[in-house]
Amino acid sequence: MFEKLKNLKTYEAGKPIELVVREYGIKPGEIIKLASNENPYGPSPKVIEKVKKNAHLMHRYPDDSFYELKEKLAKIHGVDKKNIIIGAGSDQVIEFAVHAISPKKVLTAGITFAMYEIYSKQVGAEILKTPSAKHSLNEFYEIYKKEKPEIIFLCVPNNPLGECIDAKDVFDFIEKIDEETLILIDGAYQEFASYKDKSKEIKTKDILKYKNVIYTGTFSKAYGLGGMRVGYGISNEYIISNLHKLRPPFNITILSQIAASEALEDSEWVDMGIENNFKEMQKYIDFAKKKGFEYIESYTNFIVIYIPESTKIANKLLKKGIIVRDMASYGFDALRITIGKPEENDKVLKTLREIS
Ligand SMILES: *Cc1c(COP(=O)(O)O)cnc(C)c1O
């Protein structure tokens, strides 16, 4: 019955706090969760206030046109409302894109966001990966020429590694790909990348020039709304109107809409988080250098540090209530650590100095 799903693994989300509470008996308040690239500062206090004020509306179905949210997003991105689709996380937009096309072949980087593969396998597609773990657009092009995949995923910057290809290289690459292949640019960490280095900034408006390109963005990372599940896709009207055929009605909640909409009003809060992110990331870089550990230069809110026996280290951290992502399942010893609040990072680094 489930022949198509035979080779499919269930997505392994970062360990939830509750699990560590149960398994190790650590108090929830003492747990440091740096495994899912969430915003450690949470959403803007204005967002919390607004959601509280509107909690009484939860018996109502949300506005299925997403009028206010789309209006604000359109303004920020310099596009029209017709160029936007809202998803329950950008994950859902990725799902719409894959299911709409039902590709035979998709092409991704060697190591990248797991959901591309999962959604693709759901429709029985073959997954082609570049030999390099990080994005190498030359390798993408070589495989594209030979295999003609129907979807190419570019994660800019890339999760779980943190590297980021230049925006110019992305657009040069798009020019070389014919219109039969959809290129999905996943910009989940674009706010971080473009803050650190302007040459990484994908101008979403420029996406609209192409028949076959879609950009996805999310409120889960820089905006601190992971638990509210709001993301979006930006593309030409033709692509967006087709993806809408797959969208279930009311796919995000009324409070999620209100939260996302309000989050766009407080750019200062978002900027504060991003600024602190890179300031705090430096502590991890200093640690790695001092220890002689290699790390991947990151354009995101996490950093990958190569640490010998990473599984052992990750487990030791877990027993102390610190949740990070072990990269051993990708075939190399490293930890992916989401950058937390200053006091969290200090504690993680203190522990790491002791055990690594
Ligand atoms: C977090 C993340 C997403 C989407 O997250 P949602 O919460 O579904 O919006 C998409 N792509 C990458 C690479 C991510 O890291």
The ligand as an SDF file (V2000), in Angstrom:
LIG
                    3D

 15 15  0  0  0  0  0  0  0  0999 V2000
   13.7740   26.5050    9.2590 C   0  0  0  0  0  0  0  0  0  0  0  0
   13.8810   26.2950    7.8040 C   0  0  0  0  0  0  0  0  0  0  0  0
   12.7930   26.3610    6.9310 C   0  0  0  0  0  0  0  0  0  0  0  0
   11.3840   26.5640    7.2620 C   0  0  0  0  0  0  0  0  0  0  0  0
   10.9180   26.5930    8.4180 O   0  0  0  0  0  0  0  0  0  0  0  0
    9.3740   26.8510    8.6770 P   0  0  0  0  0  0  0  0  0  0  0  0
    9.3230   26.8870   10.1280 O   0  0  0  0  0  0  0  0  0  0  0  0
    8.6340   25.7290    8.0400 O   0  0  0  0  0  0  0  0  0  0  0  0
    9.0430   28.1450    8.0150 O   0  0  0  0  0  0  0  0  0  0  0  0
   12.9840   26.2130    5.5920 C   0  0  0  0  0  0  0  0  0  0  0  0
   14.1880   26.0070    5.0960 N   0  0  0  0  0  0  0  0  0  0  0  0
   15.2610   25.9380    5.8720 C   0  0  0  0  0  0  0  0  0  0  0  0
   16.5600   25.7310    5.2460 C   0  0  0  0  0  0  0  0  0  0  0  0
   15.1530   26.0660    7.2440 C   0  0  0  0  0  0  0  0  0  0  0  0
   16.2310   25.9540    8.0160 O   0  0  0  0  0  0  0  0  0  0  0  0
  1  2  1  0
  2  3  1  0
  2 14  2  0
  3  4  1  0
  3 10  2  0
  4  5  1  0
  5  6  1  0
  6  7  2  0
  6  8  1  0
  6  9  1  0
 10 11  1  0
 11 12  2  0
 12 13  1  0
 12 14  1  0
 14 15  1  0
M  END
$$$$
